[in-house]
Amino acid sequence: MLRISLLIVLTLFPVASTAQGFGGPVRVVDGDTLDVGAVRVRLHGIDAPELGQICTNPDGATWDCGTWVADQVRARIATREARCETVDTDRYGRTVTTCRVAGQDVGRMLVTDGLALAYRKYSMAYDLDEKSAVVAGRGLHGHLMARPEDHRRAVREERAQQNAAPNADCPIKGNVNSKGRRIYHMPGQADYARTVIRPATGERWFCDEAAARAAGWRRAKR
């Protein structure tokens, strides 16, 4: 009777699952991505500029603020021990976490110091921290910067334009690989979408397979 009653209680009121925790020394990948021990993590609720993202000073001078932020994060927490709690897994397979170093929430530290923005699309946890950083003009907030998600969207759109056939009747991509081999990709093949044609390196578009083969290209295997 006791076992049945316990089963009913557990069914009606299941025990809440606890977040999965782990820890280890930190290696900084970029402003919001870390390796904690052997785990690649994306910090939850924040968004930092991408490596190579350009910011502009009030005087008009431009600089790589994404790399600068990564260097700042590296100076603060690289090699230190972090303790993280898993929140989710993103589409790139990274573990999305909140992490603490010496008891301090890393995400809150970065947003408060103006090194990252609150990623309100996923969390409002750091909303007020960003607002205080904006008012104080800390870190990135003293400069002109596109929000990282807008920067990523612009990069994707630019790549898509570069990857589009200049002539719709000539969609075959003649690629030159790292070994100098000439390989052409047909629409629908596995690597077609991610193959970018760079004419400066001898790559080109073809209108039909016969022309590609006559020019010395061979068809991709998949």
Residue pairs with C-beta under 8 A, 6 or more apart in sequence:
19 85
19 86
19 87
20 85
20 86
21 83
21 84
21 85
21 86
22 36
22 37
22 39
22 83
22 84
22 86
23 36
23 37
23 81
23 82
23 83
23 84
24 36
24 37
24 38
24 39
24 81
24 82
25 36
25 37
25 79
25 80
25 81
25 82
26 34
26 35
26 36
26 77
26 78
26 79
26 80
26 81
26 82
26 101
27 34
27 35
27 78
27 79
28 34
28 70
28 73
28 74
28 77
28 78
29 35
29 40
29 70
30 48
30 50
30 51
30 66
30 69
30 70
31 48
31 49
31 66
31 69
31 70
31 72
31 73
31 110
31 115
31 116
32 42
32 43
32 46
32 47
32 48
32 110
32 116
33 40
33 41
33 42
33 43
33 94
34 40
34 41
34 43
34 77
34 82
34 99
34 106
35 41
36 82
36 84
36 97
36 99
39 84
39 95
40 93
40 94
40 95
41 84
41 94
41 95
41 96
41 97
41 99
42 90
42 92
42 94
42 95
42 96
42 97
43 96
43 97
43 98
43 99
43 106
43 107
43 110
43 116
44 87
44 88
44 96
44 97
44 98
44 107
44 122
44 123
44 125
45 98
45 107
45 118
45 119
45 122
45 123
45 125
45 126
46 107
46 110
46 111
46 116
46 117
46 118
46 119
46 126
47 116
47 117
47 118
47 119
47 147
47 148
47 149
48 66
48 69
48 70
48 73
48 110
48 115
48 116
48 117
48 148
49 55
49 65
49 66
49 69
49 140
49 145
49 148
49 151
50 66
50 148
50 151
50 152
50 155
51 64
51 66
51 67
51 70
52 64
52 66
52 67
53 64
53 65
53 66
53 145
53 146
53 148
53 151
54 62
54 63
54 64
54 65
55 62
55 63
55 64
55 65
55 140
55 143
55 144
55 145
56 62
56 143
56 144
56 145
57 63
57 143
57 144
58 142
58 143
58 144
65 140
65 143
65 145
69 115
69 116
69 140
72 115
73 110
73 115
76 109
77 101
77 106
80 101
80 102
81 101
82 99
82 100
82 101
82 106
83 99
83 100
83 101
84 95
84 97
84 98
84 99
84 100
85 97
85 98
85 99
86 95
86 96
86 97
87 96
87 97
87 98
88 96
89 95
89 96
90 96
98 105
98 106
98 107
99 105
99 106
99 107
100 106
107 116
107 125
107 126
108 125
108 126
108 129
110 116
111 117
111 118
111 126
111 129
111 130
111 133
112 129
112 132
112 133
112 138
113 133
113 138
113 139
114 133
114 136
114 137
114 138
114 139
114 140
114 141
114 142
115 139
115 140
117 130
117 140
117 147
117 148
118 124
118 125
118 126
118 127
118 129
118 130
119 126
119 149
120 127
121 149
133 139
133 141
134 141
146 154
159 196
162 196
162 197
163 193
163 195
163 196
163 197
165 171
165 205
166 205
167 205
167 207
169 207
170 205
170 206
170 207
171 187
171 205
172 184
172 185
172 186
172 187
172 205
172 206
172 207
172 208
172 209
172 212
173 184
173 185
173 192
173 195
173 197
173 203
173 205
173 206
174 182
174 183
174 184
174 197
174 203
174 204
174 205
174 206
174 212
174 215
174 217
175 182
175 183
175 184
175 185
175 195
175 197
175 203
176 182
176 183
176 201
176 202
176 203
177 183
181 218
182 215
182 216
182 217
182 218
183 217
183 218
183 219
183 220
184 206
184 209
184 212
184 217
184 218
184 219
184 220
185 191
185 192
185 195
185 220
186 192
186 209
186 219
186 220
189 220
189 222
190 220
190 222
191 220
191 222
197 203
197 204
197 205
204 215
206 212
206 215
206 217
209 219
212 219
213 219
